[in-house]
Amino acid sequence: MARLANRKKYKKKRETFMQFYNRTCDRVFGYVFERCLNHADTMIVCREAFIDMYFDISSLRSAPSVDYWQRKQVDKTLRYLVRKDRLSMIHEKTLADVPDSITVDEKEELWRRINRTIDIDPWRLVPVPGKSSIFTVIADQAASDMSYMSMLDIAKAAGVVLLIVALIGGAGFGAYYFLFRGSSGGVEAMEEIFLDERSYDEYNEESRVRVTDEEINALIKEAFDGLEDEGGLSSHSAVTHNSSKEPVYTKDNAINDQLTTILDEILKDEMSDNERLWAIYYYVGTHMRYENVSDKSEEQVTLLKYYFKNQTGDSRHYSMLFKSLCNAAGYDCEVIKGRFVLNADTEFRRDILHYWNRMRLNGMYYYYDCEADTDEFGTQVREYYFMATDGNIKWSVWNRDHQ
């Protein structure tokens, strides 16, 4: 009777997604538990199912009922997780032991898991089943919003909408003019990424530009003004590999000392290029824990100071620490800003802002993504994105995930 009364209460009332979640969580939890008979799997399926419901909320308008629509969403999510082998599929309960409802603490924990996975707007309005017209969607949303607004607020909102339309139109025209009218048709430097695959066989040592030790010593002396050792060569730089056109240290002497101290600990003279770069890559991955830093600076010294103070950071800090250590070791490494593709080639695809590294070594460009190769606690470093280049087996995975 309580459930029937609750259903009548919300029959003609527009809910927010938070209200929708609180009202239907018990029913969804019970239905999922009947399918999984496993508490851990049930929490995973419930979390992913409500995320799917949030993004597919518009389809609720054409559904015969909320219960029918939610069961379809749960079934779709469950099939996907089973295909991806994300569930243990161990039956810890029987149908007779299925709980009637989720506890308050579990409901709150499930909501926290949903919000940790993806940003959810709890005030987003949930449509009413049976209304599928695009005009009713717009009208319902506008009527709901305007009911809380004064005439002055409505006028301000209209002005903002007109301004946004004008800005978008201007940006579109500017992009069109730049791409189709203002472009000279040449290839930008960032687009010249890899040599042709045939160059692997054609490459030899004679194709490199030879630089004498005297020229290297003169450049180091000019750049560092007394930081070199008695022999004229930097004691912390593999100058035979250095093709960088910029100083290998930062503008901060304290950070310079910290970088060289790290290199002294992890690099040995007898190491090859691959071994030296892997030692740096592994150090970065195992000495930094992931944190979403609110400060969005891209300045080298700022990022390095934050890391050395906190030993945490996001992809900007991973890539900048790797770049700085590689530069200090004599390698030509830079930071690249782009998009990382999550769940590529699936309906759950997401493109997120990301930073990684590019290095020129022996006439070839190599790509690195230490943050994506490391778990958030810095306990495991993989090699999926280590030294990816056009022609090796890692390139197809790299090209799929980075844009």
N, C-alpha and C positions, 0 to 999 in steps of 0.2 A: 504493500500500500504506500509506503514511504517513497519507493522508487516511482510509482505511478504519479503521486502528487508532485514529485520533483520534476517529472517529465512535463506535466501540465504547466508548471511554473515557468519553464523555459520555452514553452511551445512557440510563443509569439514574441519572445524577447531576444534581441541581438546580444550575443555574448562576446566577450574578449577571449583570446586564445587561452589565457590563464584560467578563466572561468570554465571554459570548455574542457581544459585538461583536468581541473579539479572535479568536475561533474562526471567525467567519463573514465577517469583513471582506474577506478575499481573494476568496472566492467571489462575494460581492455586487459587489465592485469589478470583477471580470472580467466578470460578467454585464452590468453597467451599461455598461462600456466597449464591449462588443459592440453595444449598442444605440445609443450616442452617437458612438463613434469620435472622441471629442474629450475631452482631458484635463480642461479647465476644467468642461465640462458634467458629466463623470463625477463630479467632486468635489461639485458642487452637488446632483446627484441622489442620491448616496450619503448626503450629510448629511441631506437632507430625508427620505430613505427610512428611515434609522435612527431619526429622530425620530418618524416615523409608526409604525414598529414598536414603539417604546417605549410610545406611547399606546394602541396597538391590540394589546398583547401578549397580552391575554386570549383573542383569537381564535385564537392558536396552539394552544390545547387541542383545538380541533375540526379542525385541519388534519391531512392524512395524513402530512406530513413537514415538517421545518423548511425544507428547500430549496424545496419547493413553495410554502410560505407566504411565504417571503422574495421569491420571484419575483413572486408576486401583489402584494405590497406595493410592490415596485419598479415594476411596470407601472402601478399606480394613481398612484404619485407622479410618474412620468414623464409620464403623460397630463395630470395637473394642471399641471405646470410648462410643458408645451408650450402648453396653453390660455392660460396666463398670460403667455406670451412671455418666460419667464425664461431660456431657453437660446439659445445662439448657433446651434446646429444646423449647425455647420461641421465636415465630416469631415476631420480631420487625419491619420487613420490608416486602414489597411485591416484587414480581418479577420485577415490574416496577421500584422499587427503588434500585435495585441492582447496586452498583457503578461499573463504567467501569474499574477502576484500584485502586490499593492501593496507599496511599500517601507516600511520601518519608520518613516522620517521622515514619509512621506505618511500612514501610519496614525495617527501621533500628531497630525499637523496636522489631520486629519479629525476626530479626537475633540475637539480644542480648538475647532474650528468648531462642532461639535454643542453643546458646553457653552456657547459664547458665544451661540448662538442661543436656547437655552432650558435651564433647569436640569434636569439629568438625575441621578437617583439611581443611581450605579453599582452599588449593592448590592441593587437591586431584583431579586427572584428571577424567573427566566424559567420559565413553566409547561412541563409535558411534553405534547407533542402527543397527542391522543386522549382526554384527560380534560376533559370539558366541563361537568360538574356543578358548580353553585355550592358544593355541600357539599365536593367534593374540593378546590376552590380554597381554601376556608377551612381545611380540615383540613391540606392540604399546607403552607400558609403558617404555621399555628399550630405544626405539628410541627417545621418548620424552625427557627422562632424559639425554641421551648421547648427544643430540644436543646442550646442554648447557655446556658440559664438555670438557676439554682439554685432551690430551693423558695422561698427568701426573695424572690428576684427575681420569681417568678411571683405570689406574694402581693401584692407591691408593684404589679405591673402590673395585677392584678385590682382593687386599690383605686383606682388611677388611672382605669381604665376606668369604674368605678362613679361616681367623682367627675365625670368628663366627662359621663356620661349625665345625672347630676343637674343639672349646670350647663346643659347644652343644654335639658333639660326646663324648668328655671327661666327660661331666656332666652326659650324659646318661649311660655311662659305669660305672661311679662311683655310680650312683643311683642303677643300676642293681646289682653291687657288694655288696653294703650295704644292699639292701633289700633281695637278694636271696643267697648271699655268706657270707656276714659279719654279718648278723643278727643272734642272738642267739635264736630267736623264742620266747623270753619272752614278757610279756605285759608291755609296757611303763607306767610310772606313770600317764601321762596325759590321757591315755585311760581308766583308772579305774575311771569312772566318777560317776556312781550311784550304790547304792546297789540293789540287786534283789528285785523286787516288793513285794515278799512274806515277806521281812524283815520288812515291815511296821507293819504287824500283830505280828511278832515275837519280835519286839523291845520293851524293857521296861527299866525302870530307872536303874535296876541292871546291865544292859549290858554296862553301861558307866564306864570309868576308874575314880575311885574316887581320888581326889586330895585334901589334907587337906589345910586349910587356912594358916597354918604355911609354907607349901611348896610354896603356891602362894605368900605370903609376902616375902619370901626369894628370889624368882625369880624377883619380882618387885624391891626389894631393890638392887639386883645385876645389873639389867638392867638400872635403872634410878638414882641410887646413890644419894638419898636425895630428889627426886621429890615426894615421897609418903607423905601422911598426917600422923598425929600423931598416928592414929590407925593402920598404916602399910599398908593400902590399898589405891590404887590410887583413888582419889576423882572423876575422870572422866572415870573410866573403870568399866564396868559391869563384874567384874572378875569371877563371877559364870558362865559366858558364854564363857570366853576366853579360846580357845583351840589353840591359835596361838603359834608357836614356835619361833617368832621373836618379837622384841620390838614393842609396839603399837604406838609409835611416830616416827617422822622422825628424821633426823640428824640436822635439822635446828630449833633452839629454838624459833625463831620468828614465824615460821610456826606452831610449836607445840602450842604456845599460841593462835594462830588464830583458830586452830582446836578445842582446848578445849573450847574456847569462844563460838563457834558455838554449840558444844554439850551441853553446859550449857543452851543455849537458847532454844533448841528444844527437849531435852530429860527430862523426869520426872521419878522419882524413881518408881512410881507405874505402869509404862508402861510394857507390855509384850514384848517378843522378836519381834513379828510381828509388834507391834506398834512402837517400837524403830527403827527397820529397815525401816519401811515405812516413818517415820519422816525424816530419813537421806536421803532416796531415793527422797522424795518430795522436800527436801531442795536443793539437787544437781540439780534437774530438773528445779526448779523455780528461781535459783540464777545463772544460766549460760546460755548465749546465744551462739548458734552454730556459729563457725567460722572455716574455713579450714586453719589451722596454717601451715605455710611453714616449720618451724623448726620441724624436725621429731624425736626429742629426745624422749626417753622412760624413762628417769631418773626421779624418783619421785619428788625430790626437784625442779628440773627445771620446770616440769609440774605444780606443785602447785604454784610456784612463778608467773608463767605466768597467772594462773587463778586469784590469789588474786590481781594482778595488773590490769587485763583487764576485769575480770568477763565473759570471753569468752573462747571458746576452742572447740576442736573436740572430737571424742570418746575417745582418749587417756586421755584428761583432765577430762571428765566426769567419766570414770572408775577409774582414779587415785584418784580423790577427794572422790568418794564413798568408795574406798578401805581404804584411809587414815582415813576418819571419822569412818568407821566401826572398823578398827584396834584400833583407839584411844578409841572407846567405848567398846573394849574388844572382838571383834569378829574376827574370823579367815577368812579373806577375801583376795583374790588375783585378779590380773588382767590377763585376758586371751586374747591372740592375735589370730585372725582367720579371717574368711570370713563371711560377711553378704550377704545373697542372696536376691536380689530385684526381684520382679515379678517371684517368683518361679513357676515352672510348666507352664510357658507361653513362647511364642517365644521371649519375651522381657527380659528374664532372664539376670541378671548381678550379678557377684560376686565381691564385693569390700572389701578392707582391713578394718578391724574393730576391736575394743577392747571392752570387756565386763568384767563382774566380776563373780567369783565363790566363794561360801562360804560354809564352813563346820559348820553345826549347829546341835547339838544333834545327832551326828552320821550320818547325811545325808548331801548330797551335794545339794546346791541350786544355781540357776543361776539368774543373774540380768543384764539388759541392759538399763541403765537410759537414755542414749543418744537416743536410738531408741524409747523409750517410751515418749520422750519429743519433743514438737515442737521447731523450731529454735529460737523462741523469748523467750522461758522459761515461757510461759503463761499456758501451759497445760501439766499435767503428767498423763499418762495412767498406767494401771497395766498389760498390755499384757505380759511383760517379768519380772515381779516382783515375785521372789521366785518360778521360774519354776523348777520343779524337776520330775524325772521319776515316774509317777504314778498319778500326778495331771492333771487337765484339760488343763493347760498351756503348757504341755510338747510337744504335737504334733505340736503346732505353733512354739515353740522354736526350736525344732529339724528340722523343715522345713526351718527356716530362718537363722540358725547359723551353720557354719561348721568350 
